[in-house]
Amino acid sequence: MDAEVVGTVSWYPATRSHRVARGRFFTETDQIAAENVCVLGAAMARTLFPMESPLGQTVRDII
């Protein structure tokens, strides 16, 4: 599967009317603290974690 990795900001979902299916989008606090968080699309989540929830998992070697 091809993947696109892009940077974003905590308020991005509000600009595009996106909703998060599971978990949450990262917060301004995460952003300020430079937390290692990511937001996965549904197809990528199913590909990386086909038999388990992607929440709380670590994503490695995607590039």
JOBELSUL-V833975 format. One record per residue. N is the residue number from 0. RES is the residue in three letters. PHI is phi in radians with two decimals (999 if undefined). OMEGA is omega in whole degrees, -180 to 180 (999 if undefined). Layout:
n,res,phi,omega
N,RES,PHI,OMEGA
N,RES,PHI,OMEGA
This chain:
n,res,phi,omega
0,MET,999,175
1,ASP,-1.36,179
2,ALA,-2.30,175
3,GLU,-2.02,179
4,VAL,-1.89,-179
5,VAL,-2.33,174
6,GLY,-1.51,179
7,THR,-2.66,-180
8,VAL,-2.23,-174
9,SER,-1.07,-177
10,TRP,-1.60,-178
11,TYR,-0.97,-178
12,PRO,-0.98,-179
13,ALA,-1.18,-179
14,THR,-1.37,-176
15,ARG,-2.11,-177
16,SER,0.99,176
17,HIS,-1.44,174
18,ARG,-2.18,180
19,VAL,-1.64,-177
20,ALA,-1.30,179
21,ARG,-2.46,-179
22,GLY,1.33,-179
23,ARG,-2.61,172
24,PHE,-1.33,-179
25,PHE,-1.24,-174
26,THR,-1.75,175
27,GLU,-1.07,177
28,THR,-1.09,175
29,ASP,-1.01,-178
30,GLN,-1.11,-179
31,ILE,-1.10,-179
32,ALA,-1.41,-178
33,ALA,0.95,177
34,GLU,-1.11,177
35,ASN,-1.49,-180
36,VAL,-2.22,175
37,CYS,-2.57,176
38,VAL,-2.08,-179
39,LEU,-1.82,170
40,GLY,-1.26,-176
41,ALA,-1.05,-179
42,ALA,-1.14,180
43,MET,-1.18,178
44,ALA,-1.05,178
45,ARG,-1.14,180
46,THR,-1.21,-177
47,LEU,-1.32,-175
48,PHE,-2.33,-172
49,PRO,-1.15,-175
50,MET,-1.99,-178
51,GLU,-2.60,177
52,SER,-1.23,177
53,PRO,-1.35,-177
54,LEU,-1.13,178
55,GLY,1.44,-179
56,GLN,-1.44,176
57,THR,-1.85,177
58,VAL,-1.70,-180
59,ARG,-2.26,172
60,ASP,0.88,179
61,ILE,-1.64,-180
62,ILE,-1.81,999
